[in-house]
Amino acid sequence: MVTAAGPSLAATARERAEHVPLPPALQRPARISARDTAYEQLRDWITLGPLEPGEPILDTEIAELLGMSRTPVREALLRLAQDGLVETFPGRQTRVAPLRLDRAPHLFAIGGALDALAAEQAAPRLSAAELSGLAQTLEQLGGAGDPHDLQTLDERFHAIYYQAAGNQPLVDMLRGITLELRRFDRAGFQDLAIMAAANDEHAAILAAFRDRDGAAAARTARQNWVRSWTRVEPAFRARGR
């Protein structure tokens, strides 16, 4: 209730607004913490190279290389340990976690099921720009020769229809699976014959998307994952890993 003796709260607010003008929105620069920088760089070195399973990691060396203190590097290593990418032995050593072949076929099977769902949900939703992006990425895959570039382009191809699916929990699960399987996929991207077979499957996925055929997109997407393990497994068995 407003009395006759004083101004209303609304009038006071208007007066203050007139005397203290503020911008409608503050533009804050995007920032990334040292811990996140260390995490992302180490994650990529472990999953995409050059770090190999069992290789030791020295926090002092990493900190010096990245130009930061040891604290954010140690925090990043703890997070990587939670991801299963690093093993830490207190008082002894931190190293890249070994590959677990027993998990790989299950992860590829789960990833295939999730990717199939993403493809099915994306098929009716993909825009003309997204279909064009898939076609361009597929063309780049066919012309690339560097294993790192191939792996990056492959993930970009799948990421386009993951986002189009409009299912963020599904996208998050696929990212987690992809992160763990990157180290297995690395072997496939070093073999151009394997990549040629994978690109044939990518082309089939794109054709299904152009036809807006969700069932066909799901089927070919699942095959791409399951056959990926079939193609790369012999390389790991031969190494005795």
MARFIVEX-407938 format. One record per residue: residue in three letters; x, y, z of N, C-alpha, C, CB in turn. Coordinates in steps of 0.02 Angstrom, whole numbers, plus 50000, padded with zeros to 5 digits. Last residue first. Glycine has a CB too. Example, Ala and Ser with C-alpha at 12.3 -4.5 7.8 and 13.67 -1.06 7.14 Angstrom:
ser506424988850354506844994750357506455000250394507044997050286 ala506604971650390506154977550390506604983550390505654977650452 
END
This chain:
arg523764716648629523514721548677522844719248704523444728448644 gly524414709948527524394706948593524144711548647525064704448612 arg524384714048400524864717448444524894714348513524694724748450 ala523344706548350524014705148325524554708348369524084707648254 arg522274712548413522444705648431523144703948409521944700648400 phe522264724648345522414724448417522604717448440521824727048458 ala521944720648216522554724448227522754724248300522464731648204 pro520684714348229521284710348213521934714048226521264708248140 glu519804725648259519984720748310520604716748292519414715948321 val519404733548152520014735548189520244730248239519894742148224 arg518254727248097518814729048054519454730448093518644735148013 thr517394725548203517594719648164518214721148122517014717348119 trp517184738948236517564734648281517804728348245517144732748343 ser516444742848123517074746248141517494741948186516934752948174 arg515284735748126515794733548078516464736948092515574735048007 val514604743248222514764736248235515314733748189514134731848226 trp514504756048159514844755148223515064747848233514384757248280 asn513814753248039514444756848037514834755848102514324764248025 gln512624747548084513104743348049513794746648048512874741947977 arg511974758948134512174753548180512714749148147511554749248200 ala511774765848014512184768848067512424763548116511794774248104 thr510914757447945511594758347919512054761547971511574762747856 arg509774758248029510084751748014510804752747990509674748047960 ala509454771848029509624768448092510004761948078508984767048132 ala509164773847894509704777647926509934774247990509484784847941 ala508044765647880508654764047843509264767647873508574765947769 ala507154772447965507314765447978507964763547943506744760847955 gly507034785247908507334784447974507544777347988506844786648026 asp507204792447767507044785647787507394784247853507264780447732 arg507404803547688507014804247749506774797447775506404808947737 asp508284802647586507634799547574507154800447633507724792147558 arg509364808247649509074811847593508384809247575509534811447532 phe509634797947741509414804547765509074808447709510004808547794 ala510084788047655509474786947693509194793447720509604782047751 ala511264794047610510734792547562510064791447598510914786347520 leu511994794347730511784800647699511214799447649512374803947664 ile512194780547747511834784447799511564790847768512294786047859 ala512964777947635512314774747641511884778347694512394767347660 ala514114785147665513724787047606513024784047609514084784747542 his514564777747774514354784747784513914787047725514974789347792 glu514904766047707514354765947755514104772947770514574762547821 asp515974770847634515404767947598514794767747644515574760747572 asn516814774147740516514779547700515934777047657517034782847657 ala517224761547784516824765747828516474771247789517264768747883 ala517994757647674517394753847692516934757947736517584747247727 ala519004767247682518594766847622517944763147636518984763447565 met519584764247805519224770547797518784770447736519714776247793 ile520174751947775519654752247826519244758647818519954751947897 ala521114756547684520614751747662520024751647710520924744647655 leu521944764747760521504767847710520974763047684521924770447652 asp522254765047924522194760147870521694762847819521964753147897 gln522174773548026522834772747997522834767947938523324770348050 phe520924772448077521064778348037521764778348007520964784548078 gly521014760948155520634760848093520794766648047519914760748107 ala521724765348267522014760148224521664759948156521964753248257 arg520834774248326521454776748297521774771748250521944778548352 asp519814767448388519704769748320520344772048286519204775448320 phe520324765848516520264759948473520194762048400519654755648495 arg520264778848559520924775648558520904769148518521164774148629 arg518894781948554519364785348510520024781548504519504792348535 leu518084776448650518254772348591518744775648544517634770648554 glu517884786248744518234780148765518474776148704517784775748808 leu517204795748666517834797548700518224791248717517694801648763 thr516044789048628516534790948577517214792448608516294796948538 ile515374788348750515574782148716516134783748666514974778848680 gly515154802148773515534798048821515794791648789515104796348880 arg514384805548662515034808748672515464804648720514944815948699 leu513234797948687513654796348629514344799548635513314798748564 met512734804648799512944797648804513404795648746512334793048806 asp512434817148742512914816648797513174809448804512604819048863 val511444813748649512074816648626512614815848679511984824048608 leu510434809748738510724804848691511404807348665510244803548632 pro510134821848801510394816148840510724810848796509834813048880 gln509674829448684510314830948717510564825248762510234837148758 asn509014827848542508974823648602509634824348641508834816048583 gly508984832048410508624835848461508534832148526507954837748435 ala509584827648294509094823148327508694826748381509454817148357 ala510544836648260509904837248226509364832848259509974835348153 gln511624831948334511304838148354510614838948323511754844148336 tyr511884820348259511744819848331511364826148353512394818948372 tyr512204824948133511534822148143511374820748217511444815748103 ile513474830448164512964834448130512274831448141513114834848054 ala514244820248219514004825648263513454829748230514584830148284 his514644812448110514144809848156513844815448198514444804448200 phe515584821648053515024818848014514464816448060515264813047969 arg516504823448157516094829148135515484826648096516514833948092 glu517104810948163516704813248220516254819048201517154815148278 asp517744811548038517264806248052516804808348110517624799648069 leu518634822248056518084822848008517544817548020518364822147937 thr519494816648153519134822748167518534823548121519584828748161 gln520014805748081519634804548142519214810648160520104802848200 leu520674812347977520134807547963519694806448024520434800947939 asp521644819548045521124823148008520534818547994521404825947943 his522404808848095522094813448142521524817248107522604818348170 pro522864802647974522424799048021522054803648069522824794048059 asp522814810647818523114810747884522634807447934523264818047906 gly522034811047705522494805447714522804805047782523024805747663 ala520494815547625520994816247678521424810047683520644817747745 gly519484813347534520104816147509520654816847560519964822747481 gly518414808047603518674804347546519334806947520518174804447490 leu518164818047694518404811547718518724807647661517834807547750 gln517624827647610518274828947641518584822447667518204834047698 glu516404821447581516874822747527517574823947554516644828747484 leu515834821647708515974815247677516474816047619515314812047651 thr515684835447723516134831747768516324825047738515814830947837 gln514744837947623515404841047619515914837447663515354848447641 ala513644830547671513934828947605514644831847600513494831747548 leu513394837047792513564829947792513914828047726512934825647802 gly513054849747744513634848947787513864841747790513484851347857 ser511874846747676512444849147638513094848347678512344856447618 leu511104843447786511224838347735511834840347691510594837347690 glu511094856147846511414850447880511554844747832510964848047937 ala510384863647752511074865547769511444859847803511074871747814 ala509154857347755509534857147693510274858847706509244862047640 ser509024848647914508894854147869509304853247805509064860947902 leu508304834447988508894837347957508704842847907509314831947923 arg507164827848032507304834448059507884838048024507444833948131 pro507004814747997506484819447975506644826747994505824817548005 ala508284809548051508084808947980507544813947959507844801947966 ala508504809648188508734815348148508444815348078509494815248144 gln508034797748237507704803848259507894809848215507864805248331 glu508914788948173508194788348162507834794748180507914782448203 ala510144793248225510014793648153509264793348138510384788048116 ala509974790248361510094797148340509934798048266510824799248354 leu509844776448353509284780448379509354787648357509234779948456 ala511114773248306510524771448266509924775548288510374763948272 asp511884777148414511964780748350511354779348305512614778648315 leu511484767448507511354774548520511394778648455511844777348572 ala511944755748445511234756448462511044763848473511074752448525 gly513324758548435512924757448376512184758248388513054750548349 gly513694759348570513734765248527513324764548464514454766648509 ile513504745948603513094751048635513094757448593513354752648707 ala514494740248521513794738148515513324743348544513694731348549 phe515654746548567515454747548498514724745548488515914743448450 leu515624741548699515564748648687515364750148615516224752148703 his515814727848676515204730148709515084737548696515234728848785 pro517094727448618516504725248580515854727548610516504717748573 ala517904733848729517804736748662517194734148625518414735348621 arg518144727248847517604732148845517424734248774517804738248885 asp519234719148823518614715948844518014720748841518694713048915 leu520284727648797519954724348740519294721148759520414719148710 arg520734741748859520394735848884519994732648827519924737548945 leu522314749848861521694748348826521394741848854521814747648750 pro522924757949011522974753048956522294752148923523234746248983 ala523054775649040522744769149055522824764348997522004770049073 val524564784049058523984783049016523704776049030524164783948940 arg525044786749232525154784549163524504784249124525504777649162 thr525974791249371525354792449334525494790549261525114799949340 gln526754783449512526734785249442526024786849419527024779649399 arg526964784649664527374781049615527324784249545527154773749611 gly526134790949751526834790249770527264786849719526884786649834 pro524744782149689525014787049737525734785649756524574787149799 phe524504780249526524744776049581525074780749631525234770449557 thr523254782349409523704785649456523864780949513523404792149483 glu522844781849240522914778049301523424781549346523124770649287 val521664788549124522294789149160522274784649222522444796549180 leu520424786449075520954787449026521644787749058520834793848988 gly519294786249152519594779849136520164780449086519084775249108 asp518764797749200518554795749132518834788949112518774801049081 gln519464798749316518754797149321518474794949253518364803149347 ala520674802649261520634796149295519914793949302520984796549364 leu520334815249218520474810149167520474803149197521154811549135 arg520234821349343519644820849300519734815449247519474827549268 leu521564820749382521054817449423520414816449382520894821749486 leu522144828649284522314821449287521804817649329523024820449315 ala521654841249319521464838249254521594830749254521854841549197 glu522314843149438521584842749438521334839549374521284849849447 arg523634843749391523444838349436522684837449438523714839649507 val523514855449317523694849249282523494843249326524444848949266 pro523264865149414522734863449365522884857049326522654869149315 thr524564863649486523914862449517523364860949465523704868549558 arg525714867449419525564860249423524864858949448526074856749468 ser525404881749311525654878549371525454871149371525394882049434 met525834883349134525404884349192525714880849252524694881749179 gly526274880049002526384886549030525924888149088526294891748978 leu526264867648947525654871648938525714878648968525074868148970 leu527524863048984527354863248914526754867748900527204856148890 glu527444863549123527934867749088527744868449015528634864849095 ala526444853949144526344860749167526814865549130526454861249242 ile527064842349095526464844849062526354852249080525854840649082 glu528114841149187528264841849115527674844849078528444834949084 thr527434839349307527894844949299528044846349225528554843549336 asp526704827649287526344833949292526804839949284525994834249359 leu527054815549171527354819349225527014826149229528124820249213 ile526514799849127526344806849122526634810449183525564807949118 pro527014785349032527014789349093526844796649079527684788849129 glu525974774548936526494779648935526454783948999526434784148872 gly524924765848929525484764048972526024769348977525784757748949 pro524474770048762524314766548824524944764648863523904760248809 glu525224785748704525014778748695524854775548762525564774748658 leu525054801948635525154797748694524854790848684524844801048757 pro524834810748529525284805048518525374800448579525954807648499 gly523134804948503523854804448494524184810948512524024802548422 leu521814804848539521974805748468522714805048453521734812548446 thr521814802248677521324798848634521494799348559520644801748646 ile522904809648730522804802548748522354799048697522494802048818 trp522754822348677523394818748668523324811348682523934821748714 asp521464825248723521584824448652522244820848638521574831148617 arg521704825848863521204821248835521334819948762520494823948845 leu522624836348868522834829648886522354824448858522894828848962 gln521774846948828522374845348790522614838248805522924850448807 glu520744846648922520574845648852521194843748811520264852048823 tyr521464848849044521064842849033520954841548959520384843549069 ala522044861449024522474855649034522094849149021522764855549106 thr520864869049013521354868948959521794862748963521784875348960 asp520304866949138519964864449079520424864049019519354868849063 arg521294873349218521134866249229520794863349167520684865449290 ala521224886349173521834882649161521714875149169522404884849208 ser519594889749099520064889249155520684885349135519734886049216 ile519084900948979519184893948995519724893549048519374889748932 arg517834912848935518464911048967518494903548980518554914949033 ala517124925248835517144918148852517834916548881517004913648789 pro516704941148904517124936948860517124929748883517844939648858 arg515074947448915515654944648952516054940248905515414940549013 gln514114960848902514454956148859515084953648894514634959348790 leu512614964048985513344964348988513644959048943513584963449061 ala511214973248931511534966748942512284967648942511324961548887 pro510804986548934510294981148940510594974348953509884980848877 pro511794997049041511684993748977511184988048986512354990948948 leu511035009549143511435003449137511305000349069511264998449194 pro510955025549221510815021349161511295015349158510875025549097 val510435032549344510965027649340510835023149280511025023449406 his509345041249328509975044049351510565039149346509895046349422 glu508295033149286508455039049247509145041849265507925044449257 ala508245023749386508425021549318508625027349275507845017749286 arg507805031449491508465028649494508705026549425508485022749542 glu506495034249446506965039749457507685037149458506805043349523 arg505925021549443505995025249380506515030849387505325028249358 ala505945018549579506335014349532506445018049467505975007749519 thr505055028149626505745028249649506185024249601505805025349720 ala503875023949565504155030449548504885030949567503755036049581 ala503725011549629503805011749556504115018349534503135010649521 leu503515015149760504115011349744504255011549669504045004049767 ser502925032349771502825025249763503485021749747502315023749708 pro503385044649894503325042249825503215034649823503945044049783 gly502345048850040502975047350006502865044749936503375042250045 ala501085051550094501665055050120502305053950081501775053150191 ala500055043650053500115050150021500745053850041499515054450037 thr500655026550035500335032050072500435038550035500615032550143 val500295011349959500675017449954500305022949989500805019349880 met500424994150000500005000050000500445006250000499525000050061 
END
